[in-house]
Amino acid sequence: MEEGIVATTIAHVAQALKTNNRGDPRLDMDGKTCFKLQEQYRGCRNTDESKKKQKALPMTVIRKIMDMANTHKDLALAWLLIGAAFFVMRSCEYLKTNHQ
C-alpha cells in the first residue's frame, strides 16, 4: 500500500514539473526510472510490519529539484525546500508526541 502512495505522490510532483516544461525527475539520463527511486519503491513494498510506519521522500528528489532550478525564483524555492527539509528532520530529534 505504501508503495502506491509514494509512487502517486512522486507522480504528481513529476506531472507538475512536466506541465511547467521541466524534465521528469523520476528518470535518469537513459529515460528509465532512476535506481534510487526503484530502491525506494522496493523498500515500500517490504512486508516488514514495523510499529510505526512513516512515508518518506528520498533526499535525491530534493537534490534533483535543486539541479533542475534554472531561474533565480526556482533556485530560491529549491533552497527554501532544502531548508524546510533540514528543519523537519531536525525536529524529530527534539520533539515527541503522545500520538502512537
LINNORGI-V137194 format. One record per residue. N is the residue number from 0. SS is DSSP state (A for helix, B for strand, O for the rest). PHI is phi in whole degrees, -180 to 180 (none if undefined). OMEGA is omega as a letter, one per 20 degrees, with the letter a starting at -180 (NA if undefined). Layout:
# LINNORGI-V137194
n | ss | phi | omega
N | SS | PHI | OMEGA
N | SS | PHI | OMEGA
This chain:
# LINNORGI-V137194
n | ss | phi | omega
0 | O | none | a
1 | A | -64 | r
2 | A | -60 | r
3 | A | -64 | r
4 | A | -65 | a
5 | A | -65 | a
6 | A | -62 | r
7 | A | -66 | r
8 | A | -62 | a
9 | A | -67 | r
10 | A | -64 | r
11 | A | -65 | r
12 | A | -63 | a
13 | A | -62 | r
14 | A | -63 | r
15 | A | -63 | r
16 | A | -67 | a
17 | A | -65 | r
18 | A | -62 | r
19 | O | -98 | r
20 | O | 59 | r
21 | O | -111 | r
22 | O | -76 | r
23 | O | -83 | a
24 | O | -69 | r
25 | O | -79 | a
26 | B | -103 | r
27 | O | -88 | a
28 | O | -66 | r
29 | O | -86 | a
30 | O | 83 | r
31 | O | -105 | r
32 | B | -58 | a
33 | O | -63 | a
34 | A | -59 | a
35 | A | -65 | r
36 | A | -71 | r
37 | A | -61 | r
38 | A | -64 | r
39 | A | -63 | r
40 | A | -61 | r
41 | A | -62 | r
42 | A | -64 | r
43 | A | -73 | r
44 | A | -78 | a
45 | O | -53 | a
46 | O | -89 | r
47 | O | -60 | a
48 | O | -91 | r
49 | O | -81 | a
50 | O | -69 | a
51 | O | -125 | r
52 | O | -85 | r
53 | O | -133 | r
54 | O | -86 | a
55 | O | -129 | r
56 | O | -107 | a
57 | O | -63 | a
58 | A | -63 | r
59 | A | -64 | r
60 | A | -67 | r
61 | A | -65 | r
62 | A | -63 | r
63 | A | -63 | r
64 | A | -62 | r
65 | A | -65 | a
66 | A | -65 | a
67 | A | -87 | a
68 | O | -66 | a
69 | O | -128 | r
70 | O | -128 | r
71 | A | -62 | r
72 | A | -65 | r
73 | A | -61 | r
74 | A | -65 | r
75 | A | -63 | r
76 | A | -66 | r
77 | A | -64 | r
78 | A | -65 | r
79 | A | -63 | r
80 | A | -63 | r
81 | A | -64 | r
82 | A | -62 | r
83 | A | -64 | r
84 | A | -62 | r
85 | A | -60 | a
86 | A | -70 | r
87 | A | -65 | r
88 | A | -68 | a
89 | A | -68 | a
90 | A | -64 | a
91 | A | -67 | r
92 | A | -77 | a
93 | A | -117 | a
94 | O | -110 | r
95 | O | -131 | r
96 | O | -121 | r
97 | O | -86 | r
98 | O | -72 | r
99 | O | -121 | NA
